[in-house]
Amino acid sequence: MESVIDIRGLGLAFERDGKRAEVLRGLDLSVARGSFVAIVGASGVGKSTLLRVLIGLAEASAGSVRVSPRGAERQPVALVFQDARLLPWRRVVDNVAFGLEGSGLSRAERRAKARAALAIVGLADFAERWPHQLSGGQRQRVSLARALAVEPEVLLMDEPFSALDAITREGLQDELTRIWAKTGKTILFVTHDLEEATYLADRVVVLAGAPGRAVADHIVEAPRPRSRGDARDEALHASVRHHLGGEELRDGAGV
Amino acid sequence: MSTAIEAGAAPPARPRRRPIPAAALAAAGLAALLLLWEAVPRLGLVSATMMPPPSALPAVFMDELRSGAWTGAILASLSHYLAGLAVGAGLGVALGVAAGMSRAFEAATAWIVRVLRPIPGLAWVPFAIIWFGVSTRAAVFIIAVGVFWIVFFAAQGAVRGVDRDLIEVADAFGFRSARERLVKILLPAASPGILVGLRTALGQAWMAVVAAEIFGVAGLGQRMMQASSLLATETVVVYMLTMAALYGLFDAGFVALQRWALRWKA
């Protein structure tokens, strides 16, 4: 299958306080167009760093990263941060339109696209609100709409639901599955929650070690639509835990 | 009346005391001050020249208004005020933002700032007169110096304090030039802090107006000095109150503007 992301021998190291810290080493990963891939791993293993390299917020020190968009998108990848990071001085619709500025579209066209993206995440009626008037879950949906609005080929998501309460999180997981099915985007979803990964993704890549590299790569067979029970794929969980060799997965923060 | 119904039933309720509205108290306080102020010269405790009673002021005000002196002084002072504020605040915001954005710029100017900052605005008066003469430009210069540092430090601090995470959002969406960063993130994010500095500057600039004009540039301050040298103390008080009113007007206007500009804040 045609891949939209090709990562070969990716390494990333930086100097901090005169000490060299190596975050990633020799990471290979190909992501098929239209697939939903979850990256799991313990905090500090470099999951978020991988996304930051793909979006250009961090620079690889070794290897190559190639993103091959189908068309000539101005922005082939878009990132949804762990916290919504909305710009508080912009109304919801203008937050969503943010990434479209500089695209040559008029303000009216940008706002129209933003409203369409808000409709996808079910917040069409909130376009004129200020971010502080939204709940945490709504803010994260606006953040998702902001990424969708630029019509990227690949959606990068960095533990986007980890700061939300359980009920909101489950609602957004279902919504994301629906959006993925509807838009056909490629999604690279970083999480430290293995159940979340197996509930959402086609494929789960496990990062482990310091520096981090891919130690396991599983195809999730459960048919869609999935029930949350399917996520309890005990064999898969056991296998992943084996690869992680006792590393603690669920310890909040992430990197 | 409801008292008729309650009569005889329950033991007489203690009349509930309503708190007096703050505005009423404020008005009463002001009235008390005016009364005291009126009484002191009238009772002969102090001569009316030393302390002109408020009742003498309206007539003096009308004279000043009719002669055109009042309007002329206000217009002259306002032009100094606005020009000085625009120059001082404009430069303060521009250089403060630059210092907040660029470590190199901040480092290069650090010692210059350390030398110039402690010099009071009024200490520039001799040079203002030497450079510009007793002129509008001298007044504008003194006012601009008086507000520059307040705005400079407010802008620098506000820009420095902008959440790095928001700058990353701009980066993630491909807005990476200094100009895009400035316009899309830094200025709006720093605007609350910059506006606080500007509001302080608004008050500081009035002080500088009076100071500049006392040295002879036409305006409220000059008119006050003329009146004072003739012992026309009522006129002095009229202009003092005029300044208070103008300041109040500008401050209220600015606060309204500020509230509108920051309506996105929780």
Interface residues (C-beta under 8 A of the other chain):
Chain A: I55 G56 L57 R74 Q75 A78 L79 F81 D83 R85 L87 P88 W89 R90 R91 F98 G99 E101 G102 W130 P131 H132 V150
Chain B: D165 L166 E168 V169 D171 A172 F173 G174 F175 E180 K184 I185 P188 A189 S191 R263 W264 K265 A266
